[in-house]
Amino acid sequence: MTEPAIKKEPTVINDVNVSQLGETVEAIQQDPDIAKFEFRARNRWLGGGHNRSTIQSFYGACEEDTTRTAPFVLDADEPPLLLGTDRGANPVEYVLHALAACVTTSTVYHAAAQGIEIEAVESSLEGDLDLQGFLGLKEDVRRGFQQIRINFRVKGDASEEQLRALSQMSPVLDIVTNPVPVQIHIERESRSR
């Protein structure tokens, strides 16, 4: 008589299923194409500084993902001081959000993979921007952030050195700190009269 298989409980650290993470790493090592993803966003201008992005579909693990039944909707605008109607965070504020979210997630996931327990993470970000660049008033002034400062407060078992190394694994940190080729394709339509 064979004994019934014992179902092993997954290892979970920092609310991350480390067992499943390990399986994912093994699968990618066996088939690197599984690691290739394409994320997408669609955007529509609504007037003035107000525009709306919808995010729903993506490609990953060699197939189209169909698990999202409804899109995430993100409104962007400018504050009244910058001639907007304040219907959403402005685009550079979304960059700060994306950076904070990605560095946090990357730190927590990589800590979990290394068996490091994290109890809490909080961050505050500041980005310096000079409108003279955006407005084309000074060619030597960058149009985007001149500097971003991230201040983290982490409660857990990791040393400052470990946390610094873990934070460097963030894809958005890589995007912000290294040039990324961006292709712009424009389809021009004549105005309706």
C-alpha positions, 0 to 999 in steps of 0.5 A: 500500500502506498502512502498518500502524498504529503502536501507541503505548505509553501514557505512565505516570507514578507507575504511573498510565496518564496516556494513559488518564487523559487519555482519561477526562478527554476522555470526561467533558468530552464526556459529564458523566454518565460522571463520576457514581458511586455507591459502596456498602457493606453492614454487619451487626452481629455483637455488641458493637462488632464489625460487618462491612462488605462492599463489592462493587458500584458504579455508574459510567460510566453502568452497574453495574460487574460486574468485582468477583467477590468482595467486600472484607470489612472488620471493625470493632470496638473495642479492649478498653479501649473494651469491644470484642474488637479484631477490627478497626480501629475506625470512626474508625481507618477514617476515618484510613485512608480519608483517608490512602489518598485523599490519597495516591492523589489526590496521586499521580494529579494529580501524574502528570497534571501530569507530576510524578514521585513516587518514594515517599509515606508518611504518619502520621495522628493524630485527637483524639477526646473520648469525652465527646461520644460518651457524651453527657456534654457537649453542647459536645464534638463526637462526632467528631474535634476535629482530624486531623493528617496528616504526609506524607513525599514523595520526588519532583520536586514542591515543597511548594506543589505537593504541598499543592495536589495533596493538596487534590484528595482526595474524602475530604479534602473529605468530612471537611472539609465537611458532607455531607448524610446521610439515615438511613432506618430499618426497624424490626422487632419482636424475635422472642420 
